Amino acid sequence: MRILVAGGAGYIGAHMVKCLAENGHTVTVFDNLSSGHPEAVRWGRLVVGDVLDRPALDAVLQADRYDAVMHFCARSLVGESMSQPLVYYRNNVLGTLTLLEAMQTAGVDRLVFSSSAAVFGQPLSERIDEDHPLAPINPYGASKWMCERMIEDAVKAFGLHAVALRYFNAAGAAPQGRIGESHQPETHLIPNVLRAVLEQGSAAPLQIFGDDYPTRDGTCVRDYVHVDDLAAAHLAALQLLQQEPGMHRFNLGNGAGFSVREVIAAAGRVCGRRVPHQVAPRRDGDPATLVAASDHAREVLGWKPRYTDIEAILETAWRWHRAPVY
């Protein structure tokens, strides 16, 4: 198949491009490089452009015949979304609207959309399935919820077929160490833990944002899913759309939560070094616990995470962070 990957120079997008190419698909990456890395695009052709730029989208979609689009373009920092909500609604919601319009014009009728567990807000159950109420507590989550609604309306209105994948905390890196996770600024826990180890003595300690949550050790609990497992789920979603039209939603996670302190302890074991850290105030918009129930993805997509142990996930990330390529 010929696939356009919007946001394919970013962390998850680049791993998806690698997965697609290794499975025999032809890939074009469309990315404005605001947070992505051209060095990460090693398995497809890169076209620099923005999903807010309709003429640029029209040009890339009409330059070739695509079987599907995978959409990873989004601003995704919860804290930033609290202080700059309009930026998030413009980029995430308007960007998705513009992409949908361009796909309709070009006659591309299959979409795999990168959504988020942030659409759920405060969890009402120990594990979150697809029937959990949608009540986002930050503009980032609200923007993803709005995108899902737009996509569903497009499915009903003009025959688009789509899958929204709501993943929890993406983590890890390609085991070969050729691509990994690098954001500026970096807000994700695992890369910041590993940076704290590598920069020990030359940088401030890792910040634990709150230790008074109603969890087993007072720190936030999250479900970490390896980025290659996410790519495998996207590939399965693409195959599903060839057989089952309409709108589909899946939650993607390991189904096991690890607290911030537990991740720090595991990183210490993997790295063989102490992780310097200190407690800081809570961040706005952070739920205490987010853990996925991914039974629907397992049953319908036949998806099963290969990386279920936090230390195994950390080992792949540690391999890349010791010798980052970009």
Phi and psi in degrees as GROMACS dihedral restraints (atoms count N, CA, C in turn):
[ dihedral_restraints ]
;  ai    aj    ak    al  type     phi  dphi    fc
    3     4     5     6     1  -105.2    20    10
    4     5     6     7     1   120.2    20    10
    6     7     8     9     1  -121.9    20    10
    7     8     9    10     1   132.8    20    10
    9    10    11    12     1   -96.2    20    10
   10    11    12    13     1   122.5    20    10
   12    13    14    15     1  -109.5    20    10
   13    14    15    16     1   102.3    20    10
   15    16    17    18     1   -79.2    20    10
   16    17    18    19     1   122.1    20    10
   18    19    20    21     1    87.2    20    10
   19    20    21    22     1    24.3    20    10
   21    22    23    24     1   -78.0    20    10
   22    23    24    25     1    -0.8    20    10
   24    25    26    27     1   -97.0    20    10
   25    26    27    28     1    -2.5    20    10
   27    28    29    30     1   -84.5    20    10
   28    29    30    31     1  -178.1    20    10
   30    31    32    33     1   -57.7    20    10
   31    32    33    34     1   -61.8    20    10
   33    34    35    36     1   -72.8    20    10
   34    35    36    37     1   -40.0    20    10
   36    37    38    39     1   -59.2    20    10
   37    38    39    40     1   -41.2    20    10
   39    40    41    42     1   -66.1    20    10
   40    41    42    43     1   -38.8    20    10
   42    43    44    45     1   -66.5    20    10
   43    44    45    46     1   -33.2    20    10
   45    46    47    48     1   -67.5    20    10
   46    47    48    49     1   -42.6    20    10
   48    49    50    51     1   -59.9    20    10
   49    50    51    52     1   -44.3    20    10
   51    52    53    54     1   -58.4    20    10
   52    53    54    55     1   -45.7    20    10
   54    55    56    57     1   -62.5    20    10
   55    56    57    58     1   -44.4    20    10
   57    58    59    60     1   -62.3    20    10
   58    59    60    61     1   -46.9    20    10
   60    61    62    63     1   -63.0    20    10
   61    62    63    64     1   -40.2    20    10
   63    64    65    66     1   -68.1    20    10
   64    65    66    67     1   -18.5    20    10
   66    67    68    69     1  -101.4    20    10
   67    68    69    70     1    16.1    20    10
   69    70    71    72     1    88.9    20    10
   70    71    72    73     1     9.1    20    10
   72    73    74    75     1   -92.0    20    10
   73    74    75    76     1   153.0    20    10
   75    76    77    78     1   -96.2    20    10
   76    77    78    79     1   127.9    20    10
   78    79    80    81     1  -121.6    20    10
   79    80    81    82     1   135.5    20    10
   81    82    83    84     1  -117.1    20    10
   82    83    84    85     1   130.5    20    10
   84    85    86    87     1  -100.0    20    10
   85    86    87    88     1   132.7    20    10
   87    88    89    90     1  -120.0    20    10
   88    89    90    91     1   114.7    20    10
   90    91    92    93     1  -154.0    20    10
   91    92    93    94     1   139.3    20    10
   93    94    95    96     1   -86.9    20    10
   94    95    96    97     1    -2.8    20    10
   96    97    98    99     1    62.8    20    10
   97    98    99   100     1    20.7    20    10
   99   100   101   102     1   -68.3    20    10
  100   101   102   103     1   -33.0    20    10
  102   103   104   105     1  -133.1    20    10
  103   104   105   106     1    -3.9    20    10
  105   106   107   108     1   -90.9    20    10
  106   107   108   109     1   175.7    20    10
  108   109   110   111     1  -129.9    20    10
  109   110   111   112     1   121.1    20    10
  111   112   113   114     1   -60.2    20    10
  112   113   114   115     1   -28.2    20    10
  114   115   116   117     1   -65.8    20    10
  115   116   117   118     1   -20.5    20    10
  117   118   119   120     1   -81.8    20    10
  118   119   120   121     1   -12.4    20    10
  120   121   122   123     1   -90.6    20    10
  121   122   123   124     1    87.8    20    10
  123   124   125   126     1  -113.2    20    10
  124   125   126   127     1    -6.8    20    10
  126   127   128   129     1  -124.8    20    10
  127   128   129   130     1    14.4    20    10
  129   130   131   132     1  -160.8    20    10
  130   131   132   133     1   173.9    20    10
  132   133   134   135     1   -85.3    20    10
  133   134   135   136     1   135.4    20    10
  135   136   137   138     1  -101.4    20    10
  136   137   138   139     1   126.6    20    10
  138   139   140   141     1  -116.4    20    10
  139   140   141   142     1   120.6    20    10
  141   142   143   144     1   -83.4    20    10
  142   143   144   145     1   121.9    20    10
  144   145   146   147     1  -173.5    20    10
  145   146   147   148     1   167.6    20    10
  147   148   149   150     1  -117.3    20    10
  148   149   150   151     1   138.7    20    10
  150   151   152   153     1   -67.4    20    10
  151   152   153   154     1   -12.9    20    10
  153   154   155   156     1   -81.7    20    10
  154   155   156   157     1    -9.9    20    10
  156   157   158   159     1   -99.0    20    10
  157   158   159   160     1    95.9    20    10
  159   160   161   162     1   -60.8    20    10
  160   161   162   163     1   -44.7    20    10
  162   163   164   165     1   -59.8    20    10
  163   164   165   166     1   -37.8    20    10
  165   166   167   168     1   -66.6    20    10
  166   167   168   169     1   -40.1    20    10
  168   169   170   171     1   -64.5    20    10
  169   170   171   172     1   -45.1    20    10
  171   172   173   174     1   -58.2    20    10
  172   173   174   175     1   -41.6    20    10
  174   175   176   177     1   -63.6    20    10
  175   176   177   178     1   -45.7    20    10
  177   178   179   180     1   -72.4    20    10
  178   179   180   181     1   -36.2    20    10
  180   181   182   183     1   -73.6    20    10
  181   182   183   184     1   -27.2    20    10
  183   184   185   186     1   -95.4    20    10
  184   185   186   187     1    -4.9    20    10
  186   187   188   189     1   -79.7    20    10
  187   188   189   190     1   -14.2    20    10
  189   190   191   192     1  -151.9    20    10
  190   191   192   193     1   169.0    20    10
  192   193   194   195     1  -102.0    20    10
  193   194   195   196     1   112.3    20    10
  195   196   197   198     1  -100.6    20    10
  196   197   198   199     1   141.1    20    10
  198   199   200   201     1   -83.7    20    10
  199   200   201   202     1   -25.3    20    10
  201   202   203   204     1  -164.7    20    10
  202   203   204   205     1   161.7    20    10
  204   205   206   207     1  -120.9    20    10
  205   206   207   208     1   138.6    20    10
  207   208   209   210     1  -112.9    20    10
  208   209   210   211     1   129.6    20    10
  210   211   212   213     1  -116.4    20    10
  211   212   213   214     1   105.6    20    10
  213   214   215   216     1  -111.7    20    10
  214   215   216   217     1    -1.6    20    10
  216   217   218   219     1   -69.4    20    10
  217   218   219   220     1   120.6    20    10
  219   220   221   222     1  -172.1    20    10
  220   221   222   223     1   148.2    20    10
  222   223   224   225     1   -82.7    20    10
  223   224   225   226     1   138.2    20    10
  225   226   227   228     1  -139.0    20    10
  226   227   228   229     1    22.4    20    10
  228   229   230   231     1   -95.7    20    10
  229   230   231   232     1   115.0    20    10
  231   232   233   234     1   -58.3    20    10
  232   233   234   235     1   -49.3    20    10
  234   235   236   237     1   -61.1    20    10
  235   236   237   238     1   -43.3    20    10
  237   238   239   240     1   -63.1    20    10
  238   239   240   241     1   -36.5    20    10
  240   241   242   243     1   -65.9    20    10
  241   242   243   244     1   -27.8    20    10
  243   244   245   246     1   -70.1    20    10
  244   245   246   247     1   -35.1    20    10
  246   247   248   249     1   -92.6    20    10
  247   248   249   250     1   -21.6    20    10
  249   250   251   252     1  -130.9    20    10
  250   251   252   253     1    59.7    20    10
  252   253   254   255     1   -60.8    20    10
  253   254   255   256     1   -38.6    20    10
  255   256   257   258     1   -67.1    20    10
  256   257   258   259     1   -32.4    20    10
  258   259   260   261     1   -61.6    20    10
  259   260   261   262     1   -40.3    20    10
  261   262   263   264     1   -70.1    20    10
  262   263   264   265     1   -40.7    20    10
  264   265   266   267     1   -67.6    20    10
  265   266   267   268     1   -37.3    20    10
  267   268   269   270     1   -66.7    20    10
  268   269   270   271     1   -52.3    20    10
  270   271   272   273     1   -67.8    20    10
  271   272   273   274     1   -50.0    20    10
  273   274   275   276     1   -79.3    20    10
  274   275   276   277     1   -46.0    20    10
  276   277   278   279     1   -80.9    20    10
  277   278   279   280     1   -52.2    20    10
  279   280   281   282     1   -65.6    20    10
  280   281   282   283     1   -36.2    20    10
  282   283   284   285     1   -61.4    20    10
  283   284   285   286     1   -42.2    20    10
  285   286   287   288     1   -68.0    20    10
  286   287   288   289     1   -40.6    20    10
  288   289   290   291     1   -59.1    20    10
  289   290   291   292     1   -44.9    20    10
  291   292   293   294     1   -64.0    20    10
  292   293   294   295     1   -39.9    20    10
  294   295   296   297     1   -64.3    20    10
  295   296   297   298     1   -43.4    20    10
  297   298   299   300     1   -61.0    20    10
  298   299   300   301     1   -42.0    20    10
  300   301   302   303     1   -63.3    20    10
  301   302   303   304     1   -43.0    20    10
  303   304   305   306     1   -67.2    20    10
  304   305   306   307     1   -38.4    20    10
  306   307   308   309     1   -63.4    20    10
  307   308   309   310     1   -42.0    20    10
  309   310   311   312     1   -60.9    20    10
  310   311   312   313     1   -45.3    20    10
  312   313   314   315     1   -62.3    20    10
  313   314   315   316     1   -39.7    20    10
  315   316   317   318     1   -81.8    20    10
  316   317   318   319     1    -8.8    20    10
  318   319   320   321     1    76.9    20    10
  319   320   321   322     1    24.6    20    10
  321   322   323   324     1   -93.1    20    10
  322   323   324   325     1   120.1    20    10
  324   325   326   327     1  -116.1    20    10
  325   326   327   328     1    15.0    20    10
  327   328   329   330     1  -129.3    20    10
  328   329   330   331     1   131.8    20    10
  330   331   332   333     1  -137.7    20    10
  331   332   333   334     1   132.2    20    10
  333   334   335   336     1  -112.5    20    10
  334   335   336   337     1   119.1    20    10
  336   337   338   339     1  -108.9    20    10
  337   338   339   340     1   132.8    20    10
  339   340   341   342     1   -83.3    20    10
  340   341   342   343     1   100.8    20    10
  342   343   344   345     1  -101.5    20    10
  343   344   345   346     1  -157.7    20    10
  345   346   347   348     1  -157.4    20    10
  346   347   348   349     1   151.7    20    10
  348   349   350   351     1   -64.8    20    10
  349   350   351   352     1   -13.2    20    10
  351   352   353   354     1   -65.6    20    10
  352   353   354   355     1   -13.1    20    10
  354   355   356   357     1   -67.7    20    10
  355   356   357   358     1   -18.6    20    10
  357   358   359   360     1   -87.9    20    10
  358   359   360   361     1   -27.7    20    10
  360   361   362   363     1    74.2    20    10
  361   362   363   364     1  -143.3    20    10
  363   364   365   366     1   -70.0    20    10
  364   365   366   367     1   124.8    20    10
  366   367   368   369     1   -68.2    20    10
  367   368   369   370     1   139.7    20    10
  369   370   371   372     1  -102.5    20    10
  370   371   372   373     1    -0.6    20    10
  372   373   374   375     1  -144.7    20    10
  373   374   375   376     1   164.2    20    10
  375   376   377   378     1   -63.7    20    10
  376   377   378   379     1   -38.9    20    10
  378   379   380   381     1  -125.6    20    10
  379   380   381   382     1   138.1    20    10
  381   382   383   384     1   -99.9    20    10
  382   383   384   385     1   119.7    20    10
  384   385   386   387     1  -105.6    20    10
  385   386   387   388     1  -176.6    20    10
  387   388   389   390     1   -68.4    20    10
  388   389   390   391     1   -17.9    20    10
  390   391   392   393     1   -90.1    20    10
  391   392   393   394     1    -1.6    20    10
  393   394   395   396     1   -61.9    20    10
  394   395   396   397     1   139.1    20    10
  396   397   398   399     1   -56.2    20    10
  397   398   399   400     1   145.5    20    10
  399   400   401   402     1   -94.9    20    10
  400   401   402   403     1   113.4    20    10
  402   403   404   405     1  -149.0    20    10
  403   404   405   406     1    66.9    20    10
  405   406   407   408     1   -58.7    20    10
  406   407   408   409     1   144.9    20    10
  408   409   410   411     1  -111.0    20    10
  409   410   411   412     1     8.0    20    10
  411   412   413   414     1  -145.3    20    10
  412   413   414   415     1   157.2    20    10
  414   415   416   417     1   -60.9    20    10
  415   416   417   418     1   -31.2    20    10
  417   418   419   420     1   -59.6    20    10
  418   419   420   421     1   -51.5    20    10
  420   421   422   423     1   -62.2    20    10
  421   422   423   424     1   -39.2    20    10
  423   424   425   426     1   -63.9    20    10
  424   425   426   427     1   -38.0    20    10
  426   427   428   429     1   -66.0    20    10
  427   428   429   430     1   -38.1    20    10
  429   430   431   432     1   -67.9    20    10
  430   431   432   433     1   -39.1    20    10
  432   433   434   435     1   -62.4    20    10
  433   434   435   436     1   -43.3    20    10
  435   436   437   438     1   -62.2    20    10
  436   437   438   439     1   -39.6    20    10
  438   439   440   441     1   -63.4    20    10
  439   440   441   442     1   -44.0    20    10
  441   442   443   444     1   -57.7    20    10
  442   443   444   445     1   -42.0    20    10
  444   445   446   447     1   -64.7    20    10
  445   446   447   448     1   -43.1    20    10
  447   448   449   450     1   -61.2    20    10
  448   449   450   451     1   -43.6    20    10
  450   451   452   453     1   -62.4    20    10
  451   452   453   454     1   -43.9    20    10
  453   454   455   456     1   -61.7    20    10
  454   455   456   457     1   -40.7    20    10
  456   457   458   459     1   -64.0    20    10
  457   458   459   460     1   -38.1    20    10
  459   460   461   462     1   -66.5    20    10
  460   461   462   463     1   -36.8    20    10
  462   463   464   465     1   -59.5    20    10
  463   464   465   466     1   -45.0    20    10
  465   466   467   468     1   -70.9    20    10
  466   467   468   469     1   -33.1    20    10
  468   469   470   471     1   -84.9    20    10
  469   470   471   472     1   -42.2    20    10
  471   472   473   474     1  -138.1    20    10
  472   473   474   475     1    26.0    20    10
  474   475   476   477     1    80.9    20    10
  475   476   477   478     1    18.1    20    10
  477   478   479   480     1   -66.9    20    10
  478   479   480   481     1   148.2    20    10
  480   481   482   483     1  -120.4    20    10
  481   482   483   484     1   130.6    20    10
  483   484   485   486     1  -147.7    20    10
  484   485   486   487     1   153.0    20    10
  486   487   488   489     1  -127.4    20    10
  487   488   489   490     1   129.3    20    10
  489   490   491   492     1  -106.0    20    10
  490   491   492   493     1   120.8    20    10
  492   493   494   495     1  -105.9    20    10
  493   494   495   496     1   113.1    20    10
  495   496   497   498     1   -96.2    20    10
  496   497   498   499     1    93.1    20    10
  498   499   500   501     1   -96.0    20    10
  499   500   501   502     1   158.0    20    10
  501   502   503   504     1   -90.0    20    10
  502   503   504   505     1  -118.4    20    10
  504   505   506   507     1   -98.8    20    10
  505   506   507   508     1   104.7    20    10
  507   508   509   510     1   -66.1    20    10
  508   509   510   511     1   140.4    20    10
  510   511   512   513     1  -154.4    20    10
  511   512   513   514     1   168.4    20    10
  513   514   515   516     1    85.1    20    10
  514   515   516   517     1  -173.5    20    10
  516   517   518   519     1  -151.5    20    10
  517   518   519   520     1   166.0    20    10
  519   520   521   522     1   -55.7    20    10
  520   521   522   523     1   129.8    20    10
  522   523   524   525     1   -56.4    20    10
  523   524   525   526     1   -28.8    20    10
  525   526   527   528     1   -73.0    20    10
  526   527   528   529     1   -11.8    20    10
  528   529   530   531     1    80.3    20    10
  529   530   531   532     1    12.7    20    10
  531   532   533   534     1   -84.4    20    10
  532   533   534   535     1   -28.0    20    10
  534   535   536   537     1  -136.5    20    10
  535   536   537   538     1   153.5    20    10
  537   538   539   540     1  -157.6    20    10
  538   539   540   541     1  -160.2    20    10
  540   541   542   543     1  -105.1    20    10
  541   542   543   544     1   120.7    20    10
  543   544   545   546     1  -147.1    20    10
  544   545   546   547     1   110.1    20    10
  546   547   548   549     1  -121.6    20    10
  547   548   549   550     1   151.7    20    10
  549   550   551   552     1  -132.4    20    10
  550   551   552   553     1   109.5    20    10
  552   553   554   555     1   -77.1    20    10
  553   554   555   556     1   158.6    20    10
  555   556   557   558     1   -93.6    20    10
  556   557   558   559     1   123.9    20    10
  558   559   560   561     1  -117.6    20    10
  559   560   561   562     1    -9.8    20    10
  561   562   563   564     1   -78.3    20    10
  562   563   564   565     1   143.9    20    10
  564   565   566   567     1   -62.9    20    10
  565   566   567   568     1   -53.1    20    10
  567   568   569   570     1   -61.4    20    10
  568   569   570   571     1   -49.0    20    10
  570   571   572   573     1   -62.1    20    10
  571   572   573   574     1   -33.2    20    10
  573   574   575   576     1   -70.5    20    10
  574   575   576   577     1   -34.6    20    10
  576   577   578   579     1   -62.0    20    10
  577   578   579   580     1   -46.0    20    10
  579   580   581   582     1   -69.7    20    10
  580   581   582   583     1   -35.4    20    10
  582   583   584   585     1   -64.4    20    10
  583   584   585   586     1   -38.1    20    10
  585   586   587   588     1   -61.6    20    10
  586   587   588   589     1   -34.9    20    10
  588   589   590   591     1   -69.8    20    10
  589   590   591   592     1   -47.9    20    10
  591   592   593   594     1   -69.6    20    10
  592   593   594   595     1   -32.2    20    10
  594   595   596   597     1  -101.3    20    10
  595   596   597   598     1    17.6    20    10
  597   598   599   600     1   -55.5    20    10
  598   599   600   601     1   127.7    20    10
  600   601   602   603     1    92.2    20    10
  601   602   603   604     1   -17.0    20    10
  603   604   605   606     1  -117.7    20    10
  604   605   606   607     1    -2.0    20    10
  606   607   608   609     1  -143.5    20    10
  607   608   609   610     1   166.0    20    10
  609   610   611   612     1   -65.8    20    10
  610   611   612   613     1   151.2    20    10
  612   613   614   615     1   -63.7    20    10
  613   614   615   616     1   161.3    20    10
  615   616   617   618     1   -59.4    20    10
  616   617   618   619     1   140.0    20    10
  618   619   620   621     1   -96.1    20    10
  619   620   621   622     1   125.6    20    10
  621   622   623   624     1   -97.5    20    10
  622   623   624   625     1   112.4    20    10
  624   625   626   627     1   -84.7    20    10
  625   626   627   628     1    85.8    20    10
  627   628   629   630     1    95.7    20    10
  628   629   630   631     1   130.8    20    10
  630   631   632   633     1  -129.6    20    10
  631   632   633   634     1    25.1    20    10
  633   634   635   636     1  -123.3    20    10
  634   635   636   637     1    26.0    20    10
  636   637   638   639     1   -78.9    20    10
  637   638   639   640     1   157.0    20    10
  639   640   641   642     1   -78.2    20    10
  640   641   642   643     1    62.6    20    10
  642   643   644   645     1  -125.5    20    10
  643   644   645   646     1   178.4    20    10
  645   646   647   648     1   -64.8    20    10
  646   647   648   649     1   -26.7    20    10
  648   649   650   651     1  -129.4    20    10
  649   650   651   652     1    12.2    20    10
  651   652   653   654     1    88.8    20    10
  652   653   654   655     1    -9.4    20    10
  654   655   656   657     1  -104.8    20    10
  655   656   657   658     1   159.8    20    10
  657   658   659   660     1   -61.9    20    10
  658   659   660   661     1   144.6    20    10
  660   661   662   663     1  -110.3    20    10
  661   662   663   664     1   131.7    20    10
  663   664   665   666     1  -134.7    20    10
  664   665   666   667     1   156.6    20    10
  666   667   668   669     1  -100.1    20    10
  667   668   669   670     1   112.6    20    10
  669   670   671   672     1   -98.2    20    10
  670   671   672   673     1   125.0    20    10
  672   673   674   675     1  -121.8    20    10
  673   674   675   676     1   131.1    20    10
  675   676   677   678     1   -65.9    20    10
  676   677   678   679     1   142.2    20    10
  678   679   680   681     1   -62.2    20    10
  679   680   681   682     1   -32.9    20    10
  681   682   683   684     1   -70.0    20    10
  682   683   684   685     1   -31.8    20    10
  684   685   686   687     1   -67.2    20    10
  685   686   687   688     1   -36.9    20    10
  687   688   689   690     1   -63.2    20    10
  688   689   690   691     1   -43.0    20    10
  690   691   692   693     1   -61.2    20    10
  691   692   693   694     1   -39.5    20    10
  693   694   695   696     1   -63.5    20    10
  694   695   696   697     1   -36.6    20    10
  696   697   698   699     1   -67.7    20    10
  697   698   699   700     1   -38.3    20    10
  699   700   701   702     1   -63.7    20    10
  700   701   702   703     1   -40.2    20    10
  702   703   704   705     1   -63.4    20    10
  703   704   705   706     1   -42.0    20    10
  705   706   707   708     1   -65.2    20    10
  706   707   708   709     1   -36.1    20    10
  708   709   710   711     1   -64.9    20    10
  709   710   711   712     1   -38.9    20    10
  711   712   713   714     1   -61.8    20    10
  712   713   714   715     1   -41.8    20    10
  714   715   716   717     1   -67.3    20    10
  715   716   717   718     1   -36.7    20    10
  717   718   719   720     1   -60.0    20    10
  718   719   720   721     1   -40.7    20    10
  720   721   722   723     1   -66.4    20    10
  721   722   723   724     1   -19.6    20    10
  723   724   725   726     1   -74.5    20    10
  724   725   726   727     1   -20.8    20    10
  726   727   728   729     1  -113.5    20    10
  727   728   729   730     1   -32.2    20    10
  729   730   731   732     1  -125.9    20    10
  730   731   732   733     1    98.9    20    10
  732   733   734   735     1   -70.8    20    10
  733   734   735   736     1   173.5    20    10
  735   736   737   738     1   105.1    20    10
  736   737   738   739     1  -154.7    20    10
  738   739   740   741     1  -115.5    20    10
  739   740   741   742     1   131.9    20    10
  741   742   743   744     1  -131.6    20    10
  742   743   744   745     1   147.2    20    10
  744   745   746   747     1  -133.2    20    10
  745   746   747   748     1   138.7    20    10
  747   748   749   750     1  -140.5    20    10
  748   749   750   751     1   138.8    20    10
  750   751   752   753     1   -91.9    20    10
  751   752   753   754     1   134.7    20    10
  753   754   755   756     1  -122.1    20    10
  754   755   756   757     1   117.1    20    10
  756   757   758   759     1  -166.7    20    10
  757   758   759   760     1   173.9    20    10
  759   760   761   762     1   -80.6    20    10
  760   761   762   763     1   -18.5    20    10
  762   763   764   765     1    82.7    20    10
  763   764   765   766     1     7.3    20    10
  765   766   767   768     1  -129.6    20    10
  766   767   768   769     1   134.0    20    10
  768   769   770   771     1  -103.7    20    10
  769   770   771   772     1   144.5    20    10
  771   772   773   774     1  -125.0    20    10
  772   773   774   775     1   135.4    20    10
  774   775   776   777     1   -77.2    20    10
  775   776   777   778     1   165.5    20    10
  777   778   779   780     1   -58.5    20    10
  778   779   780   781     1   -44.2    20    10
  780   781   782   783     1   -65.5    20    10
  781   782   783   784     1   -35.0    20    10
  783   784   785   786     1   -67.5    20    10
  784   785   786   787     1   -38.2    20    10
  786   787   788   789     1   -65.0    20    10
  787   788   789   790     1   -42.6    20    10
  789   790   791   792     1   -60.7    20    10
  790   791   792   793     1   -43.6    20    10
  792   793   794   795     1   -64.6    20    10
  793   794   795   796     1   -41.8    20    10
  795   796   797   798     1   -64.5    20    10
  796   797   798   799     1   -39.4    20    10
  798   799   800   801     1   -64.2    20    10
  799   800   801   802     1   -38.0    20    10
  801   802   803   804     1   -60.0    20    10
  802   803   804   805     1   -39.1    20    10
  804   805   806   807     1   -69.9    20    10
  805   806   807   808     1   -41.7    20    10
  807   808   809   810     1   -66.5    20    10
  808   809   810   811     1   -44.2    20    10
  810   811   812   813     1   -83.1    20    10
  811   812   813   814     1   -18.8    20    10
  813   814   815   816     1    70.3    20    10
  814   815   816   817     1    23.7    20    10
  816   817   818   819     1  -142.4    20    10
  817   818   819   820     1   154.5    20    10
  819   820   821   822     1   -72.1    20    10
  820   821   822   823     1   142.9    20    10
  822   823   824   825     1   -98.4    20    10
  823   824   825   826     1   108.5    20    10
  825   826   827   828     1   -67.3    20    10
  826   827   828   829     1   130.9    20    10
  828   829   830   831     1  -152.6    20    10
  829   830   831   832     1   160.5    20    10
  831   832   833   834     1  -148.8    20    10
  832   833   834   835     1   156.1    20    10
  834   835   836   837     1   -86.0    20    10
  835   836   837   838     1   136.1    20    10
  837   838   839   840     1  -125.8    20    10
  838   839   840   841     1   168.5    20    10
  840   841   842   843     1   -61.6    20    10
  841   842   843   844     1   157.8    20    10
  843   844   845   846     1   -57.8    20    10
  844   845   846   847     1   154.7    20    10
  846   847   848   849     1   -96.7    20    10
  847   848   849   850     1   143.7    20    10
  849   850   851   852     1   -63.8    20    10
  850   851   852   853     1   140.7    20    10
  852   853   854   855     1    87.9    20    10
  853   854   855   856     1     6.0    20    10
  855   856   857   858     1   -97.0    20    10
  856   857   858   859     1   114.2    20    10
  858   859   860   861     1   -68.1    20    10
  859   860   861   862     1   156.3    20    10
  861   862   863   864     1   -67.8    20    10
  862   863   864   865     1   -41.7    20    10
  864   865   866   867     1  -139.8    20    10
  865   866   867   868     1   136.2    20    10
  867   868   869   870     1  -140.2    20    10
  868   869   870   871     1   107.3    20    10
  870   871   872   873     1  -132.4    20    10
  871   872   873   874     1   133.9    20    10
  873   874   875   876     1   -87.2    20    10
  874   875   876   877     1   148.0    20    10
  876   877   878   879     1  -107.4    20    10
  877   878   879   880     1   106.6    20    10
  879   880   881   882     1  -104.1    20    10
  880   881   882   883     1    25.3    20    10
  882   883   884   885     1   -60.2    20    10
  883   884   885   886     1   -36.7    20    10
  885   886   887   888     1   -63.7    20    10
  886   887   888   889     1   -42.8    20    10
  888   889   890   891     1   -65.6    20    10
  889   890   891   892     1   -37.4    20    10
  891   892   893   894     1   -65.9    20    10
  892   893   894   895     1   -40.2    20    10
  894   895   896   897     1   -76.1    20    10
  895   896   897   898     1   -45.0    20    10
  897   898   899   900     1   -88.7    20    10
  898   899   900   901     1   -43.1    20    10
  900   901   902   903     1   -89.0    20    10
  901   902   903   904     1   -13.9    20    10
  903   904   905   906     1    67.6    20    10
  904   905   906   907     1    27.8    20    10
  906   907   908   909     1   -92.8    20    10
  907   908   909   910     1   134.3    20    10
  909   910   911   912     1  -142.6    20    10
  910   911   912   913     1   121.0    20    10
  912   913   914   915     1   -59.5    20    10
  913   914   915   916     1   137.0    20    10
  915   916   917   918     1   -84.3    20    10
  916   917   918   919     1   -31.2    20    10
  918   919   920   921     1  -100.1    20    10
  919   920   921   922     1   103.3    20    10
  921   922   923   924     1  -112.2    20    10
  922   923   924   925     1   -10.7    20    10
  924   925   926   927     1  -102.5    20    10
  925   926   927   928     1   131.7    20    10
  927   928   929   930     1   -63.2    20    10
  928   929   930   931     1   -33.5    20    10
  930   931   932   933     1   -67.7    20    10
  931   932   933   934     1   -36.0    20    10
  933   934   935   936     1   -64.9    20    10
  934   935   936   937     1   -39.4    20    10
  936   937   938   939     1   -64.6    20    10
  937   938   939   940     1   -46.2    20    10
  939   940   941   942     1   -61.9    20    10
  940   941   942   943     1   -36.8    20    10
  942   943   944   945     1   -60.7    20    10
  943   944   945   946     1   -40.3    20    10
  945   946   947   948     1   -68.0    20    10
  946   947   948   949     1   -39.7    20    10
  948   949   950   951     1   -67.1    20    10
  949   950   951   952     1   -40.6    20    10
  951   952   953   954     1   -62.9    20    10
  952   953   954   955     1   -38.5    20    10
  954   955   956   957     1   -60.1    20    10
  955   956   957   958     1   -42.1    20    10
  957   958   959   960     1   -74.3    20    10
  958   959   960   961     1   -42.8    20    10
  960   961   962   963     1   -67.1    20    10
  961   962   963   964     1   -24.1    20    10
  963   964   965   966     1   -70.3    20    10
  964   965   966   967     1   -26.6    20    10
  966   967   968   969     1  -143.6    20    10
  967   968   969   970     1    64.2    20    10
  969   970   971   972     1   -63.7    20    10
  970   971   972   973     1   142.4    20    10
  972   973   974   975     1   -84.8    20    10
  973   974   975   976     1   -26.2    20    10
